[in-house]
Amino acid sequence: MYALVHADSQSTFYFVVGYVALAAGLWSFVGTIYGVLLMAAIALTYGEMGSRFPETGGSYLYVKYSFGAAAAYLSTWLLAFDQVVMVGYGTIDAARTVLKLLFGATGWGDIPLALLFSGVLFLLTLVGIRESAALGKLVAVMDLTLMFSLIAASLVLRPSPPPFFNWGGVEAANLVFALSLLSRGFTGLDAIGQLAGEAREPLVQVPRATVLLIAIGALGALGLMASIMSVLTPQDLADPAIAPVLLAEKVHPVLYYLVAVNIFSIMLTAALTGYIAFSRLTYILADEGLLPPVFRKLHKRFRTPHISLTIAFATSLLLIYVGEVKIILAIYALGSLINYLLVALALAKASRSGTLHGAFSTPLVAGVPLSAWIAMALIPIGIALTLIEKYPYLWAWGLWIAAGLILYYYRKTAARSHP
C-alpha cells in the first residue's frame, strides 16, 4: 500500500526542492523541517480517518460524514484539479530529465515531449493498466534505493554542518514563496484515504503505511535538502525542476544516469497516478449524484471512465502547452491544502462528538487528536502564504470552481426535474 502513495508524495518534493533552495537560501533546511511537520500531521490525520472508514471514498467520505455532501463535493472537486496539474508537472519534469540525460541540457523540446508523454499515459489509462500496482512497487523500491544512496554519497563525500551547510552566505530571495512551496511539497497524502477501502487489512495496513510514509518522507526530504546545500551552489541549479538529477551529476557519473532514470520513472508514475485519481474522484462524485452521470460512464470495450480521462487529458495539454512552470508552481496543491484542512476539521468534529472510533489515534487534547490540532494550525499558514504569494494566478482556480459549481447545480436541477 505504501508503494501506491509513494510516487504521489515524493514526486512533488522532487519537483519543488530546487525552487525552495533558490528561494529560501540558507534557511532551506530549516524551512524543510516545517514542511515535514506539516506532512506528518496531514498523513496522521488521513491515517486516523482511513483506519476508521475502511471503505472506498477517501476525503469525500470523511468530509461528508462531518459537514455534508455539498462541502464534500467542493473539497473533492478542488482535489481533482490538483490531479490534473500533477499530470502537467510530472510529464514536464520527465521530459526535462530525458533532455538532460540525452543532450546535457534542458530548455528546448520539453513541451512537445511532455505532450507526447501525456498522450501515451492517456491511452494507457484508457485501455486499462492491470499492472499499475506492481509497477508502483517497482518504482518505489528503485526510488528508495537510489535516492538514499545519493543522499548518503553526498553527505559522506561533501560533509558540512547543519543547518546552513555550505549555504551560510546565501541570502533568502523569497522566503514567503519557499514556505508556500514547502506547505504544498508533500501532496498526494490523500491517497492513504483513497486506498483504505482497497486494503485487505485496513486496520493494520493503513496505520503501517502512514508511519512508513512519514518516516521515509521525512528522512528523504531532509536528507535531499541537506545534500543539495552540501554539494551544489545556487549557480548549479540551472534548472531547479530537476535538482536531484543535477545533484547526482555532481556526485558520481553512475549515480547521475541511475538517478535520472529514476526521476523520469517517478514523474511518469505520478502523472499516471494523476490520471487514475482524477477519474476515480469524478466517478465517486457522479456515483453520489453530484456530477452528471456521464462522468461515471464506462467505455464499452475497455470498461474505463473514458469521459473523465479525456477531460483530464485535455486539461493537462492546456497546462503543458502554456509551458510556464511558474504557473504550475502557483496553482498546484492549493486545492489539496483546502481538502486537507477540511479533513482535519472533520476528524476534530467527529472525535469531539464521540461518533468516530478506531484502532489508530494520536493522543487526544480536549477530545481532538493531536494530529488534527497540528494540521489545523499549520495548513491555514500554507494557504495564506500561497494566496499572498500567488494571488495573480488565482483566476485558474476561479475558472475551475466556476465549472464545478455549474456542473453541481446543473445536476441538482436535473435531479429535481426527474426525481
TIPA-846845 format. One record per atom (N, C-alpha, C, O, CB): y, z, x. Coordinates in pm, whole numbers, plus 50000, padded with zeros to 5 digits. Glycine has a CB too. Layout:
N
YZX...
***
This chain:
419
498795000050082500005000050000501265000050086502254993650051500005012149907501225007350200502385007550289502754993650336503934990250344502105016550410501734985350366501984971950418502804963550322503604955250365500684965050448502604965650191503304957750092504774961550080505574953650032502624959049959505124973750123506514978150119507214975350251508444974250255506594993050086506444974150359506994973550494507964961950514509084963950562505874972650594507534949850478508374938150503509724939150433510754935250488507664925450458509714944450310510954946150235511944954850309513094950850330510654952150098511524966750347512444976550403512834973450548513994974950584511834990350396511864969150630512154966850771512974954250794513824954050882510874965950848512734943950716513454931350737514954933150721515744927050793512954920550640515354941650627516784943850605517424950150728518494945850770517014952550483516784960250785517364966650903517384957251021518364957051096516604979350938516344949351040516334939551149517504929851134518114925751234514994931751150517814926251011518894916650985520264922651013521144915751065518834911950840520464935550980521814941450990522054949051119523204952251149522044950550874521004952251197521174961351310522194956151412522964963951467519844963651379522194943151437523154937551531524584938551480525504941451557522824923051560524774936151351526104937151291526584951751292527774954351314526094931751146525664961151268526014975251272526474979151413527484986051429524804984051229525734974751514526084978051653527464972751690528264979951751525024972451749527754960451654529064954751687530194961751613531284963351667529084939951655529934965951490530974972251410531184986951445532314991751447530644971051262530094994051474530185008551497530395012151643530845023151674528945015351447530065002951735530275005851876529485017951922528285018951897531735007951904530165027251991529475038852047528895048051940528075056651972530415046652134529315046651814528835055151705527615049151633527205054351530529945057551606527055038551686525965031551618524745040451597524185040651487525575019251697524325047651700523135056151688523375067651591522505070751509522725061651825524545073951600524885084851508524915079851364524415086551274526255091151546525495068051343525525062251209524145059051157523885060351038526355049751209523235054951247521875051851205521165064251153520305063251065521095045851321521505076051207520935088451155521305090251008520475094350927521415100651239522565087150974522985087750834522145078150749521675081850642524495084150820521955065850798521155056250724519725060750705519135058550599521165042950793519145067050806517765071950798517665083250696516705083750619517275076750936518635092350694518625103250595518685097750453517975102450364519795112950620519535087750433519635081550301518325074650264517855075850151520795071450297517745067550359516465060850336515385070950296514625068550203516025053150460515335082250367514315092250338514495098050198513515099950126514365103550443515735100850160515985106450027515575096649917514975100549818517475110050012515905083849936515555073649836514045072049827513475071549718516225060149870513385071249943511935069549944511245081349877510295079449801511425067850088511705093449905511105105249842511325105149691510445108949614511665118049903512515100849649512805100049506511845090449437511275093749332514265095549482511665078649496510715069049439509285074049448508485071749358510835055549508508965080949558507625086249572507305096549465506215096749409507435092349708508295105249436508085115449332507955109049194507085112849115509245125549333508815099449165508725092749035507445084449024506805084348919509945083849011507075077549132505885069249130504615077249110503685072649044505785061349257504575089349168503375097549152503285103449011502215108048970503375108749254504405103348939504415108648802504235097548698503845100248585505705116148777504525085248737504355073748649503445063648716503925053248761505735067348613502155066348725501225057248793500905044948708499755042448673499945064448828501945037348675501765025348595502815015148635503855018848691501845028448444502565002548607503474991948643504784993148566504774996148446502824978248619505884990848634507194991648570508264996248666509414991948655507135000948452507915004848760508845009048863510115015048809510095022948714509174997548950511235011348870512515017448835512905015048690513585023348630513605012148927512485003848633512785001448491512195012648406512845017948317512224987648444510965016148434510275026648359510955040148378511095047848283508805027448400511375043148504511965056048533513315057748463513585068048401512135057648683514165047448475515495048348414515385048448262516125055648195516385036648461514475040548208514275040348064513835054048013514265058447906513245029748025512995060648088512465073848047513605083848028513565091947935511465079148152514625083248114515705093148108516945088348034517635096347971516095097248246517235075248041518525070547990518435059347887519465055047834519355066048104517245054547859517105044347756517005030247811517215027747929518255045047663516675020947721516375007147760517584999547812517454991347903515774999747644518775002047755519964994547796520314997447942520564988148019521154997947706520335010247980520615013848119519525008548212519815004048323520725029148134518275009048166517175003948247517284988948268516974983848375515825007348182517734981848165517924967348176518964964048282518724955748369518334961248040520124970548274521204967848370520744970948512520994963148604522464975948335520064982148529519584986148661518614975848718518704972148835518904999748653517694971248635516674961648681517274947848704516874940948797515534960848580518224943848621518874930848637519644930348769519634920148837519834928148518520324941248806521034941948933520044941349050520294934649150521884954748941518944948449036517934948449141517334934549160517024930549272516824958649109517184927249051516614913849059517494904549142516984895949213516424908048919518814906249133519714897949212519494900149361519534890749439521184900849175519264912649400519024915549540517764908749591517694905149709518914930549562516784906849504515564899949546515854885349578515264879749670514494900949437516754879249504517134865449532517924864649663517714855649744517954859549416518824874249683519594874549808518644876549926518884871250034520654885749804517574884249905516584886250011515954872950052515684870750170515504896049965515714864249956515194850949988516184843650078515794836950173514904842749859517484845050047518504838250125518574843250268518504835250362519844840050060518694856550286518854861350423517544860250501517564858250623519344875850423516394861550432515124860450501514894846450558514454845050672513994864050407515184836250479514964822550526516004818450631515674811150724515014812750408517244823050617518254820050718517894826550851518004820250956519654824850672517474839050846517114845950970515874839751033515794838451155516874860850944514904835850950513714829151002514094816051070513564812651176512694826550890515024808551008515464795851065516164797951198515924790551293516394788650968517034807951205517754810551331516804814951441516994811451558518834821351309515764822451405514784826651504514034814751560513784814051681513804836651442513664805351474512964793251519513854785151613513394780351717512534784651398515114783551577516034775851660516254782451796516324775651898517374774051589516354795551795516494802851922515254801052008515364799152129516744817851896514084801751946512824800652019512624786652075512144785052188511664804351927512984776551997512724762752038513824756952127513534749352220512574754051917515084760552098516194754152167517084763852244518034759652310517024746752069516774776652236517534786452314518874790252256519614797752320517744781252449519204785452138520504788652077520414786451927519544779451877521644780052138521354792751855521464790851711522844785251682523614782351774521224804351632523154783651554524484778851517524494764751463525524760151413525384779651635523374757851472523294744551412521884742751355520904747651411523624733351518521794735851246520494732751187519844743951109518774742051051519584728551292520474755851108519814767051041519814765350889518874769650823520484780051078520854759350834520934757950688519864748250636519134751950544522324752950646519744735950689518664727150640517274733250657516414731650570518714713750713517054740250768515754746150792515484757550693514374758950644515644751150936516504765550665516354776350568516094770750428515274776350354517604785350566516764759950392516494753450263515054748750254514414749950149517444741650242514544743350364513154738950368512204750850350511254750050273512854731650499512474761650422511624773650411511604778950268510544782450216512114784650507512764779450205512824784450068512034775549974511354780449883514284785450021512124762549995511364753249911509864755049927509124754549829511744739049944509414756950050507984759050075507504771950009506434772249948507704759450227508294782750023507914795449962507894794449810507044800449744508874806550007508834786849755508854784749609507574778049562506974782149463510074776249568507144767749634505924760749597504694769849611503784769349528505744748149683504684778049716503564787049736503464797349622502374799949571503684794349870504604802949584504574812749475504304806049341503734812149250505894820449469504714793449328504474786249203502984783949179502494785649068505204772849204502274780149285500844777649269500034790549277498874790849237500354767849375500664801349329499994814349335499344816849469498624808349521498964815249226499604828649526499014832349655498154844749636498674855849620500114834849763496884843049637495974854349619495844862749747495424874249744494604849449575496224856549860496054863449987497324870850030497414875150145495664853550094498304872649940499574878549979499414892850031500074896650128500544878449862498534900749970498334914550015497744914950155498194922650239497424922149917496734906450180496134905950313497134901150416497164906150528494894896950312497964891250379499004886250469500004897350501500444898750615499724874150407500374905250398501314916050420500784926350518501524931350602501644922750289499494929550509498884939050602498904933650744499204940950838497454942350559498574920850760498544914750892499934914950955500074918451072498014900450884500944911150878502314910850929502784924950963503464926951064503254904350827502444934850879502854948650905502254953851034502954960151113502454957650788500974951351056500314955951180500944949151300501204955751401498794953051175501184936151292501804928951403503204934251431503594936051546501864913951373503954936651325505324941451341505344955251407506114957551501506034942051206504524964351358504494977851414504094977551561504684984451644503524986751335503084969651594502614968851732503684963351825503954969051931501364960251740504294952251786505244945651875506584952951883507144954251991505474931451829507094957751769508404964051771508384977451844509334980751914508914965851630507314985051828507234997651901506964995152049507365003152134506145006751842506274984252082506104980452223507454976552282507764980152396505094968852236508254969252207509584965352252510464977552274511154978452375510234955752151510434986852181511244999052192510825007152314511665011752391511125007652063509515008852331509015016752444509395010152577509845016952669507495018352435509214997052586509554989952710511044990852739511454992752854509134975152701511864989552636513314990152655513755003752708514545004452802514044987152524513255014352649513695027852686513095032352819513685040752888513315037652577511925026952857511345030252986512045022653100512325028353205509845026952987512315009853077512925001653181514425004053196514965003153306512674987053152515095007353085516545009553088516895023053025517595023452924517294998153015516415033953081516695047053020518165050753029518815048253130515855057953086518675056652921520065061452918520145072452813519365072552718521075049652885521085081852830521115093752743521755090952608522745083752599521865104952813521175096652502521795095852369522975105552363523075114352448520755099152257523875104352264523805094852152524535081652177524495072652093524365101252029525225080452295526025068452318525345058452409525745046752415527365072152376524295062752483523525054052571524485046852668525275053352736522695043852488524425033552675525335026252765526555020852692527295012652748524585014852832526765025252569527895020252490529025030552480529825030052387527415016352350529085039852574530085050452567531515045552564532375052152507529915059552682531775033952624533145028852625533425018152521534495012152520533445023252759532445015852430532605005252328533215011452203532555019252134531234998452296534435007952172535105013552055534555007451927534084996051926536635011352063534615015151820534175010151689535164999951636536365002651626534005021751589534654987951602535524977451548535824979651401536944977251356534894963751568534824984351326535004986651182533914996251136532854992151091534944973151101534195009251149533195019351117532845019450969531695022250933533695033051159533805016450883533535016050739532495005250707531575007450629534845013450660532674993650768531724982650747530344986550798529344983750733532224969950817530284992850915529004996850972528275006750882527075005250858529205002951111528985016650832528365026550743527955020250611526965024250550529315038250718528735010350566528355003150444527024995950465526154996250378529454992950405526874989350581525614982450610524464992350624523354989850577525734974150737524725003650688523665013650705523255019750571522115023850554524135024650800524195020250477523855025150343522895015650272522145019750183525125026950259522935003050313522104992950248521044987350342520444976850315522984981550195520814994450453519954989050558518474991050539517684986350620520334995050684518074997850433516645000450412516254997250269515455004550209516305015150445516784986550213516424982950077514984977950072514384974550174517394972350022514454977449951513054973849933512194985949905511004984749877512544966650055512804997949911512055010249886511575011049742510625018249711512895022349920512235003649652511835003649512510424998249494509805000349390512804995549429509924991049596508554985849587507524997049577506424994849527508244977249709507875009149623506975020549606506675022649458505525024549419507595033449668507735022149377507545023849234506855012049170506015013849082508855026049167507214999849213506614987949154505104987549177504354982749093507254975449210504674992749293503254991749328502445004049286501225004349302503124989749476503145014149231502435026249191501365023249086500295029249085503415036749138501695013948997500745010648892499565002348940498585000648867501435003348784499654997149063498594988749116497694996349214496664991149258499184976649184498085008749247497285016649340496035022049271496075025549154498125028249397494945022649344493695027749287493775042849267493255048049168492505024149379494415049849361494565064249352496045067749372496415072649479493665071449458496875065349272498335066849289498765080849330499715082249406499025063149161498085091149281498485104949314498265107949462498855117349516497705114849228497415100049526497175101649669497915091149750498575094249849495675101049700497815078449706498345067349783499875066749781500495063349883497785054349731500495070049668501955069349662502615079549756503485075749833502435071749518502235092349752502815101749848502525098049993503385099350080502305115749821501305093450020500935089650157501795077950205502295078150317499435086050165501945067750121502775056250159504225060350179504895055050267502665045350054504715069550097506095074150107506355081150240507315077950309506435083649991505485090550275505645097950401505515088550521506265089650617504605109350411504555079350514504345069850624505555060750640505985057950752503085061450599506095056250529507265047450533508455054650596509165048750678507625042750391508685067150559509805074750614509625076950764510555074850842509945088350542508435081050804508195084050946508345071651033509055072051134506795089950964507695060950995507745048851077509125042251068509635037251168506665038951032509725042350948511055036550933512095043851016512955037451078511455036750788512025057151018512995065051095512825062651245513805060151315512835079951064511585063351293511345061151435511705046951477512285044851583509885063951469511375037351393511675023451425513175020651428513665013951519511015014451326513895025751328515345023151321516085029851436516905023651503515905027951188515805042651457516475049851565516085044151702516925042851791516135064951559514805040751717514355035151843514945021551872515325018651985512865034151844515035013051770515594999751789517085000451823517544993351912515384991151664517835009051754519255010451786519445016151926520325011651999519945019251682518635026051963518725031752097518415021052203519055020752308517755043652112517445012552174517075001952269518204991852286518514987752397515804994752223518804987852175519914978352182521074984152262521674977152344520384974552040521384996852239522505003052309522185006152455523095008352535522905015852238520895006152491520505008552630520434995652710520754995452828519165015652634520004984852646519714972352718520814961952703521154955152800518404966552668521384960652585522334949952558523774954852568524064966852560522084944152420524674945352586526114947752574526594940552448525874931952397526894942952701527774943652398528274936252282528324921252305528134913452211529654941252245528564917052427528624902652457527264896052445527174884052422529184900452598526194903952461524844898352449524464895052305523554887052281523824908052506525164901152209524844899052068525574886652016526404887551925525224911551983525244875252076525904862652037525624859251891526514854351821525444851252126524414861851846524064860151704523464873251656522274875551674523044848151684524264882051596523774895351556522604894951460521854904651452524894903051494522434884051386521364883351287519984883851350519014887451284521504870651205519884880251480518584880351547518624890151665518084887251772518194866151595519254901551646519404911451753518074915551816518014916551939520104923651699516994918051738515724921751802515194910951896514594914051998514674924651696515414898251862514964887351949515784887152078515234885152186515074873751877517094889252067517954889552185517594901352275517664900352398519434890352143517214912552213516774924152290515504920852367515424923752487516554936152199514524915052302513264911552367513474901652480512794902252583512274905852265514414892452463514714882552567515174889352695514864884652805515784872752518515904900252682516394907652799515314916252865515374918952985517564916352759514324920452784513334929952834512214923052910511914926753024512744937952720511584912652847510464905952913510194892552845510244891752723509184914852910509914881952922509674868652863508524868552762508624862052658509384858552972507444875652792506294875752699506694882452569506384877452461505074882952762507364893852579507814900852458508784892152378508794892652255508494914152495509574884352447510544875752378509834866352281510204865452164511364867552480508804859352329508104849852243507344857052131507334852552016507124841352326506704868252165505944875552064506844881351957506544880551838505134886652130507964887351998508894893351901509534882551815509754884551696509974901551974509844871051875510434860151797509484855651687509904853651573510784848151889508204854051720507204850451619507094861351513506954858451394505824847951685507174873751557507084884951464508264885251368508074886851247507014898051540509484883751420510674883751333510614872051236510964873651118511974883051418510184860551283510014849051194509044852451081509314849350964509514836751273507934858751115506904862151015507414872550917507214871250797505634867251084508074882950967508524893750880509624888950786509704893350672509014905750962510464879950834511544874850749511014865550640511464866250526512584867450833510074857050675509474848350572508674856550472508664853450353508574837750637508004867150519507274875850427508234882850332507954884150213506454886150506509394887250385510404893550300510924883750195511104887350079511564898850385511174871250238511644861150143510594858350037510914856749919512014848250217509334857750078508234855949983508194867549884508004865549764506884854650058508364879749936508384891549851509534890749751509404895149637508504904249935510674885249797511814883549707511474874849587511834878249474512984877549781510794863849611510374855149501509454862749404509654862549282509654842549556508454869349460507464876249376508124887549297507874889149178506314881949463508984895449366509614906949300510574902449189510624908649083510364915449402511334891649213512244886749110511484882648986511864886248875513074874949163510414875049003509644870548887508994882448816508854882348694508574860348930508584892648893507964904348833508974912348751508674916648639507354913248941510174914248806511204922048736511644915048607511754921548503512404924248827511894902048614512334894948495511214893848392511474893548272512834880948532509964893348440508824893348347508784906448269508554906548148507484891048423508994917548339509004930748273510084931248167509844935948056509204942048376511294926448200512404926848105512114917947984512434921647871513714922448173511514906348007511164897547895510054903647810510074902647688510744883747946509094909947876507994916147804508474927847719507874931147616506934920947902509574934247762510164945247686511104940347576511664948247501510924954547779511264927247567512124921447464513604921847499514444920447410511914928547336513934923647628515334924547670515854911647730517074910047745515494935647769514974902447765515324889047809514594879147719513574882647660514974886847959515094866847708514394856747628512944855047673512654856447792515124843247636512034852047582510604850847614510294840547722509234841147784509834847347492511214831247746510964820847845510754826747984510084820648067512124810847847511304838648010511174844948141509754850048168509394852648283512164856348154508954851348064507564855348088506584844048055505384846148044507214867848004507134832248040506294820748014505554816748141506154815648248507134808947961504244814648130503414811348245503134796548251502994789948148502114819248242503034791348371502694777248393501294774448337500374782448356502764773648544501144763448269499874760448203498724759448301497594763248269499994747448124498994754448420497924752448517497794764248613496704769348636498154739748595498944768548670498894778548776498964792948726498664802348800500004776148873499374794848600499474808048539500444817048615500184828948633498094814648533501534811348660502594818848727503894817248647504064807148579502784813948876504814827148655506064826448578507024816248640507954819848712506744840248572506804803548610507504792848679508994792248647509774787748731506864779648645509404796648528510824796448494511584806348582512624802948638511034799648345511084818548593511724828648677511744824148823512744825948892510994842048664510654818548870510594813949008511584802549033512194801849140509174809449043511744793848935512694782748950514124787948956514934782849033512534772648834514444797848874515774803848877516034810249013517114808649070515934814448764515044817449065515194823649197515384812949305516214814649395513954832249230514634802149295514744791349392516144785049389516764783049493513684780649365516614781849270517924775449257519044784549309519964779949377518194771749111518964797449277519984806749323519934808449474520974809249539519814820449255518734808849531518604810149676519174797849747519784799149853517144812149715518974786149690519524773949750521044774649756521654770449855519084761549672521644779849651523104781149649523584790649759524544787649830523594786149512522914802049772523294811749875523114805950015523974807750102522464824549861522004799050036521724793350168522714782150200523204781050312520274788150176523004773850100523874762350122525284766650161525934760250243523924753549998525744777650102527064782850139527094785950288528084783550356527414795550058525974791350338525814792950482526624803750547526654804650670526144780450546527284812250470528104822850525527324835950523527144841950417529434824250447526874840350639526124852850646526984864450600526474874050543525614855250789528294863750625529164874950586529184876850435529374888050387530584872550638528994866050358528934867350213527644874450173527644883150085529024853450145526534870750238525264877450209525354892150246524884900750171524114870650286525954895150362526124909150402526974916650302526784928650282526734909950540527914909850240528824916450146528154919550013528354930349959530054907850123527374910349961526854911949825525454917849821525004922449716526844898649755524754917949937523374922449934523274937549915523994945249979522664918450062522374941649826521914955549809522894964749739522604976649727521604961249941524024959949691524874968549608524124971949479524174983349432526234961549577523454962249423522644964749303521524974549330521194982849245522084951849250520914973549449519854982849484520384997049492519715006449446519214979049617521584998949549522165012349557522405018149418522145029849393523475011949637522915009749327523145014349190521805017949126521695028049056523885003549106520805009649149519475012349097518925025449153518355033449078518525000849129519075027549282518575039749345519275052149290518655062549269518755039149497520585050949266521335062249211520835065749071520675077449038522845059049208520595055648989520105058048854518705064448855518395072948772520075044948775517865060148951516525066148961516635080749004515905089248952515655058249063517545083749098517745097649140518245106149023517795117449004518735098449257519185100748945519685107848828518575109648723518485120048658520875100248767517735099348709516615100348615515635111248657515135118848573515885086848604515365112048787514475122548838515075136348814514385145648773514205120448989516395137548839517055150448819517025154648672516725166248641518505149748867517325145348582517345148648440515965152348388515805162148316517895137048360514965144348427513605147048379513075160148435512365167448366512665135448417513435163248559512975175748618513625187748551512965197748524513265175948768514925186648525515615197748459515095200148318515075211448271517105195048454514685189448251514195190848114512785196248107512315200548001514265177548043512105196148222510735201248224509715191648169508585195648138510665213948149510085178848154509165169048095508455160648199507665151848165509905160048000508745163248327508165155048433507255163648520507685173848575509275148348519506025159648531505055167448608504255158148698503915146948659504125175448514503955162948818503175155048911502735163549028503085175349038503975143148959501945157349116501365164749228502235164149352501925170749451500005159349259503315156449350504135154249470505585157349436506175150949349503985139749522506175167149506507565170649478508175177449599507515185249667507665179749354509455174549626510195181949725510645195149661510575196549539511435173749779511095204949741511505217849685512575216349577513465207849588512015227049795512485224749474513445224249364514645232949395514505244249443512785228649232515825227649367517075235149380517765234249244518195223549203517985229349496517885245549174518435245949039517665236648945518245230348857519925242049041516355236048966515505228048880515445213348913514765205648844515945229548742516165209049020516215194949059515615193349198515955201149287517695189549055514735183549221514155181549353515225179249460516245172849434513195169749350514985184449578515935183149688516205168549721517335164949754515415190349812515175160049711515355145849740516405139749647517215131549690514035138349726516375143649520517345138349424518755143149457519715135549447516975142449280518885155949498520205161049536520785153149653521955149149650520125175949572519975150849756520455143449874520815129149837521845123949879519395143549986519955122749757520225109049714521505108249631522315099149650519045103549634521675117649540522885117549455524145120449535525235116649493522745127749343524015127149650525165129849735525495118049825526675115149847524915142249819524485111249879524715100749979524895086849920525675078849972523585100650077524175083649812524245070049757525655066549709526115055549737523255068449642526365075449637527745071849598528645068749717529565060649705528355083049516528395075249831529175072249951528925057749992529865050350024528805081950067527645053649991527325039850026527935029849930528425019349972525835038050029527905032949802528505024049703530005023049725530575012049721528215028949560530665034449747532115034549768532495026849894533455019149892532625048949777531745028850003532035021650127531915006550108532734998950158531095026350239530885002450035530684988150011531804982249926532294971349955529334985849942532214989549822533284984649736534604983849812535374974349794533434993749613534864993649896536114993749974536144982250073537164975450087536285007150048535034980050140535004970250248534864955950198535424946650257533864973450342534124953950089533764940350049534184936749906533544928349842532284938450062535234942949856535654940249719536024925549693535874920949579536824948949686536504917749794536844903749764535644895349720535804884649660537474897349884534424900149749533234892249716532554896949588531484891949553532254892849831533164906349519532514911949401532464901949284531784904449185533244924449357533174890949297533104880849192531664875749174531254872249063534054869049224530894875449284529504871049273528704880549185527894876249103528844870049412528954893649203528294903449118528784902448974528014904148880528534917549172530084899548958530614897848823529934886648748529614888048630532104895248829529704875348817529024864048753527584867648715527114864148607529024851948847526894874848805525504878548776525424888348659524564886948571524844884748900526314898148658526334907848548526684900948417526094903948313527334919248578527644891648422528034884448301526854876348246526614876148125529214875048330526114869848336524934862348293523904871648230523284868248129524314854648412523724883348290522764893048236523164898048099522324899548011522624904648331524464900748080524944905547950524784894847843524424897847729526404909947960525064882347879524924871247783523464870147739523174868947620525414857847845522544870447835521114869547802520664881447719519864879947627520284868547930521174893247753520794905447682521224904947536520434907647445521394917747751522494901347514522994901047376522444889147298522294889847176524524900747375522164878247369521504866947303520134871147250519754867947138521364854947400519404878647336518074882947296518164893047180517354892447087517334889247415519114902047185519284911947078519654905146947519144908746841520364922247117520534895246954520934887846834519764880246775519564879946653522084878246867518974873946863517814866346817516774875546754516124871946657517184858646933516644887746811515664897246756516064901946617515214903746531515514909346848517394903846595517864908046463517734896846361517494899346243519314912546471517874884346408517774872846317516344870146279516064865446168518374860446381515394873146373513974870646345513174883246372512444884046471513434858946431513314893246286512624905946307511104904546304510384914346320513054915946202
***
